[in-house]
Amino acid sequence: MNKEEKLREELIQLAEPSYRDFSSRLIPNLQKEKMLGVRLPALRKIAKRLAKEDGMESLKRIGREYFEETMLRGMVIGCVPISFREKIPAIKDFLPEIANWSVCDSFCAGLKGAAKEPEAAWELIQECLADTRTYFRRFALVMEMNYFLDDAHVESVLESTAGVGEEDYYVKMAAGWCLAECYAAAPEKTDGLLRSGRLNPDVFRLALRKIRESHKISERWQANAKKIRDIHYDKS
């Protein structure tokens, strides 16, 4: 049994069919047979081990048959203890493999080095925003939301959400989610965009929904968002 086979066998041993049945229903275009049902904490533990043992070379040990193997490759890239800039070639190689929101968002969450090297991360994000592929665009928006809601970047982040038009639902959803996070971090600036009429209608609706669901936003700004929503629906 080679290293790839051993790793897959380890994943199979950790699989929970009931968890697979539940999780596969939440992920679009994923055949249930392509998911094993391994929980994220277990995958993160394996990723840390692989990154420590062989660094980026461990990516060669991970197969390409199951959802968890794709997820694991993304986690390993995040775990390898090298600079963000050094990870960029591996990130670019991985991006075309992303085919659903779950892999995308988990991958972004693991790239914490972006906060330490904002210039390199921001440059990559701009490249991905300019791409037309769904999960390149979602990757960029989620990365912005995770790491770039500071004063120096939030206006640019808001503009990137305004740039989302008639695209895949999962890009629009990322833009709406990003706007809700912007509303928590910079409510005055975000308020202006929400009132501007510049947002795609679906992005606007999704943003207001995510704002309503958020526990990060104060009662004052929640009330303000409700006024924006009421004004919008009175006009429509």
C-alpha positions as CSV (number, residue, x, y, z in Angstrom):
1,M,0.0,0.0,0.0
2,N,1.5,3.3,-1.1
3,K,1.3,6.6,0.9
4,E,-1.8,7.8,-1.1
5,E,-3.6,4.6,-0.4
6,K,-2.7,4.7,3.3
7,L,-4.0,8.2,3.6
8,R,-7.3,7.4,1.9
9,E,-7.7,4.3,4.1
10,E,-7.2,6.6,7.1
11,L,-10.0,8.9,5.8
12,I,-12.3,5.9,5.2
13,Q,-11.8,4.8,8.8
14,L,-12.8,8.2,10.0
15,A,-15.9,8.4,7.8
16,E,-19.4,8.7,9.3
17,P,-22.1,7.8,6.8
18,S,-24.8,9.7,8.7
19,Y,-22.6,12.9,8.7
20,R,-22.0,12.3,4.9
21,D,-25.7,12.1,4.2
22,F,-26.4,15.4,6.1
23,S,-23.4,17.3,4.7
24,S,-23.8,16.3,1.1
25,R,-27.2,17.9,1.0
26,L,-25.7,21.2,1.8
27,I,-23.2,21.3,-1.0
28,P,-24.3,21.9,-4.6
29,N,-23.3,19.6,-7.5
30,L,-21.6,17.1,-5.1
31,Q,-22.5,13.5,-5.6
32,K,-23.0,11.8,-2.2
33,E,-20.7,9.0,-3.4
34,K,-17.8,11.5,-3.6
35,M,-18.0,12.4,0.1
36,L,-16.9,10.1,2.9
37,G,-18.3,12.0,5.8
38,V,-15.1,13.0,7.7
39,R,-15.6,15.9,10.2
40,L,-13.6,19.1,9.8
41,P,-11.7,18.8,13.1
42,A,-10.3,15.4,12.1
43,L,-9.3,16.7,8.6
44,R,-7.5,19.7,10.3
45,K,-5.6,17.4,12.5
46,I,-4.4,15.3,9.6
47,A,-3.5,18.4,7.6
48,K,-1.3,19.7,10.4
49,R,0.4,16.4,10.6
50,L,1.1,16.2,6.9
51,A,2.3,19.8,6.7
52,K,4.7,19.1,9.6
53,E,6.0,15.9,8.0
54,D,6.5,16.9,4.4
55,G,5.4,20.5,3.9
56,M,4.0,21.1,0.4
57,E,5.4,17.8,-0.8
58,S,2.6,16.1,1.2
59,L,0.1,17.4,-1.4
60,K,1.4,14.6,-3.7
61,R,0.2,12.0,-1.2
62,I,-3.4,13.2,-1.3
63,G,-5.7,11.6,-3.8
64,R,-8.4,13.3,-5.9
65,E,-11.4,11.1,-5.7
66,Y,-13.2,12.4,-2.6
67,F,-14.4,15.8,-1.4
68,E,-12.4,15.3,1.8
69,E,-9.2,14.9,-0.2
70,T,-9.8,18.2,-1.9
71,M,-10.6,19.8,1.4
72,L,-7.4,18.3,2.9
73,R,-5.2,19.7,0.1
74,G,-6.5,23.2,0.9
75,M,-5.9,22.8,4.6
76,V,-2.4,21.6,4.1
77,I,-1.6,24.7,2.0
78,G,-2.8,26.8,4.9
79,C,-0.9,24.8,7.5
80,V,2.6,24.7,5.9
81,P,4.8,27.1,7.9
82,I,6.1,29.3,5.1
83,S,5.2,32.8,4.1
84,F,2.0,33.7,2.3
85,R,4.0,34.9,-0.7
86,E,5.7,31.5,-0.9
87,K,2.3,29.8,-0.8
88,I,0.9,31.8,-3.8
89,P,2.0,29.2,-6.4
90,A,0.2,26.4,-4.5
91,I,-2.8,28.6,-3.9
92,K,-3.1,29.3,-7.7
93,D,-2.7,25.7,-8.5
94,F,-5.5,24.8,-6.0
95,L,-8.0,27.5,-7.0
96,P,-9.2,25.6,-10.2
97,E,-10.0,22.6,-8.0
98,I,-12.6,24.5,-5.9
99,A,-16.0,23.5,-7.0
100,N,-18.2,24.4,-4.0
101,W,-18.7,27.0,-1.3
102,S,-17.5,24.6,1.5
103,V,-14.0,24.0,0.1
104,C,-13.7,27.7,-0.9
105,D,-14.6,29.1,2.6
106,S,-12.6,26.5,4.5
107,F,-9.6,27.3,2.3
108,C,-9.9,31.0,2.9
109,A,-10.2,30.5,6.7
110,G,-6.9,28.6,6.7
111,L,-4.9,31.2,4.9
112,K,-4.3,33.2,8.0
113,G,-0.9,34.4,6.7
114,A,-2.7,36.8,4.5
115,A,-3.1,39.1,7.6
116,K,0.7,39.2,8.1
117,E,1.5,39.9,4.4
118,P,-1.4,42.1,3.2
119,E,0.3,43.4,0.1
120,A,0.9,39.9,-1.3
121,A,-2.6,38.8,-0.4
122,W,-4.3,41.9,-1.7
123,E,-2.5,41.5,-5.0
124,L,-3.7,37.9,-5.3
125,I,-7.3,38.9,-4.4
126,Q,-7.3,41.6,-7.1
127,E,-6.3,39.0,-9.7
128,C,-9.1,36.7,-8.6
129,L,-11.7,39.5,-8.6
130,A,-10.8,40.1,-12.2
131,D,-11.3,36.4,-13.1
132,T,-14.8,35.4,-14.4
133,R,-14.8,31.9,-12.8
134,T,-17.3,31.5,-9.9
135,Y,-15.0,30.2,-7.2
136,F,-12.1,32.5,-8.1
137,R,-14.6,35.4,-7.5
138,R,-16.0,33.9,-4.3
139,F,-12.4,33.2,-3.0
140,A,-11.6,36.9,-3.5
141,L,-14.7,38.2,-1.7
142,V,-14.4,35.8,1.2
143,M,-10.7,36.6,1.6
144,E,-11.5,40.3,1.6
145,M,-14.2,39.7,4.3
146,N,-11.9,37.6,6.4
147,Y,-8.7,39.8,6.3
148,F,-9.3,43.2,4.8
149,L,-12.1,45.1,6.6
150,D,-9.6,47.6,8.1
151,D,-9.8,51.3,7.4
152,A,-7.2,51.1,4.6
153,H,-9.1,48.5,2.6
154,V,-12.8,48.6,3.5
155,E,-13.8,51.1,0.8
156,S,-12.2,49.0,-1.9
157,V,-13.9,45.9,-0.4
158,L,-17.3,47.7,-0.7
159,E,-16.5,48.6,-4.3
160,S,-15.8,44.9,-5.1
161,T,-19.3,44.0,-3.7
162,A,-20.8,46.7,-5.9
163,G,-19.0,45.1,-8.9
164,V,-20.9,41.8,-8.5
165,G,-23.7,41.6,-11.2
166,E,-25.6,38.8,-12.8
167,E,-23.3,36.0,-11.6
168,D,-23.6,32.6,-10.0
169,Y,-25.6,32.6,-6.8
170,Y,-22.5,31.7,-4.7
171,V,-20.7,34.8,-5.8
172,K,-23.8,36.9,-5.0
173,M,-24.0,35.2,-1.6
174,A,-20.4,35.9,-0.8
175,A,-21.0,39.6,-1.7
176,G,-24.0,39.8,0.5
177,W,-22.2,38.1,3.4
178,C,-19.2,40.4,2.8
179,L,-21.5,43.5,3.0
180,A,-22.9,42.3,6.3
181,E,-19.4,42.0,7.7
182,C,-18.6,45.4,6.4
183,Y,-21.7,46.8,8.1
184,A,-20.4,45.4,11.4
185,A,-16.9,46.8,10.8
186,A,-17.7,50.1,9.1
187,P,-21.4,50.8,9.3
188,E,-21.3,54.4,8.1
189,K,-19.4,53.6,4.9
190,T,-21.5,50.5,4.2
191,D,-24.8,52.4,4.8
192,G,-23.9,54.7,2.0
193,L,-23.6,51.8,-0.5
194,L,-26.7,50.1,0.7
195,R,-28.7,53.3,0.1
196,S,-27.0,54.1,-3.2
197,G,-29.0,51.8,-5.5
198,R,-25.8,50.5,-7.0
199,L,-26.0,47.0,-5.7
200,N,-27.3,44.1,-7.7
201,P,-30.8,43.4,-6.4
202,D,-30.0,39.9,-5.3
203,V,-26.8,41.0,-3.5
204,F,-28.8,43.8,-1.8
205,R,-31.4,41.3,-0.6
206,L,-28.8,38.8,0.6
207,A,-26.9,41.5,2.4
208,L,-30.0,42.6,4.3
209,R,-30.8,39.0,5.2
210,K,-27.2,38.4,6.5
211,I,-27.3,41.7,8.4
212,R,-30.6,40.7,10.1
213,E,-29.0,37.4,11.1
214,S,-25.8,38.9,12.4
215,H,-25.0,39.2,16.1
216,K,-22.1,41.6,15.4
217,I,-24.3,44.5,14.5
218,S,-25.6,46.9,17.2
219,E,-29.3,47.5,17.7
220,R,-29.0,51.0,16.3
221,W,-27.6,49.8,13.0
222,Q,-30.0,46.8,12.8
223,A,-32.8,49.4,13.1
224,N,-31.2,51.4,10.4
225,A,-30.9,48.4,8.1
226,K,-34.6,47.7,8.6
227,K,-35.4,51.3,7.5
228,I,-33.3,50.8,4.4
229,R,-35.2,47.5,3.7
230,D,-38.6,49.1,4.3
231,I,-37.8,52.0,2.0
232,H,-36.6,49.7,-0.7
233,Y,-39.7,47.5,-0.6
234,D,-42.0,50.5,-0.5
235,K,-40.5,51.6,-3.8
236,S,-40.6,48.2,-5.4
